[in-house]
Amino acid sequence: MRSRQRMFAAVMRLLLKCLRLGRRRRFKLVRQAGQLWHYGRLCLRSLLYNSFTNSDVVLDSLFEPVYWLVDHVTRWFGVVFVALVIGLTSSIVAIVYICLLPLILQTYTPAWICWHLTYGHWNLVMIVFHYYKAITTSPGHPPQAKNDLTGVSICRKCIAPKPARTHHCSICNRCVLKMDHHCPWLNNCVGHYNHRYFFSFCLFMTMGCIYCSISGWDMFRDAYAAIERMKLLEKERLQVAANQTYYQTPPPTFSFRQRAFHKSVVYLWVLCSSVALALGALTLWHAALITRGETSIERHINRKERQRLQKKGKVFRNPYSYGSWDNWKVFLGVDVPRHWLTRVLLPSPHLPHGTGLSWELPPCVREPLLAI
């Protein structure tokens, strides 16, 4: 009897111990889960808290994967874009030499022949020279030695001093002096040392496309009418051939060479007109920026700074603008009047003013003028 009571008591004590242990473990797990939850909330708040956070920062963070994808796609497709520019330009030049030039030599007067030969070859040389220099010239980067470098800020990605007007290119993964933008059609950044080459290429390419569109307008109309006539005759020929035998089928009215000629003229005019409109708008935009002494990036920065100072009743002045005319002289490197011929109208590999690290007053500017 006593042994049964002892066994029952032992079983009850063991059961009570198991219940207490399970309750303690359950409370311990709940306590640990609560601690982890509070710790996670604290970490999340500490990572996301920023007194400067606004809607722009949130949108930039959300679009960061898109920016990463665009940067990497642009980096790898830069070579494809350069090859496309070279291929399309070469096709236009080939059409002009093979199709249009013989027709010009046969039908135009000697004065017009001299004009077309002179202007066309000069424009072509300027396009080839400035495009080659734009894609092969480095835009300029801050030196690796950081001892003697005067920086106005620190690049968050390079962790290095960043001089004035210098910005980090996420595609090249380097800081660029006086960076304007990264151009995929050059597979290169547009910066201090190749900005003039880039703008000159856009300008002369636009001029060349306008020249081809205007000069080839009459040929384009004739070629387009000939193509429409070819389609109509081909339709009639097929209708006649359906009612005749094989030996009675009439030969084609237009030869392969005539078809290729007319289609090439239409292709030339459509491509040149499209490029003239698109590239002409881009050239006008950059011309306006040069007139104001700004780059594409500085345009947005200065606009925000102008709005911020305007709210305080102050006026923003661009410290890198010397007036419209002097801005063009500084950009093109025109120090004396003869430079308009030797450095603007003729190919010239001269360097821009300054090193891109500091911005002293250029020698072509007589008086420092701060433009609004």
Secondary structure, 3 states (H helix, E strand, C coil): CHHHHHHHHHHHHHHHHHHHHHHHHHHHHHHHHHHHHHHHHHHHHHHHCCCCCCHHHHHHHHCHHHHHHHHHHHHHHHHHHHHHHHHHHHHHHHHHHHHHHHHHHHHCCHHHHHHHHHHHHHHHHHHHHHHHHHHHCCCCCCCCCCCCCCCCEECCCCCCEECCCCEEECCCCEEECCCCEEECCCCEEECCCCHHHHHHHHHHHHHHHHHHHHHCHHHHHHHHHHHHHHHHHHHHHHHHHCCCCCCCCCCCCCCHHHHHHHHHHHHHHHHHHHHHHHHHHHHHHHHHHHHHCCCHHHHHHHHHHHHHHHHCCCCCCECCCCCHHHHHHHHHCCCCCCHHHHHHCCCCCCCCCCCCCCCCCCCCCCCCCCEC
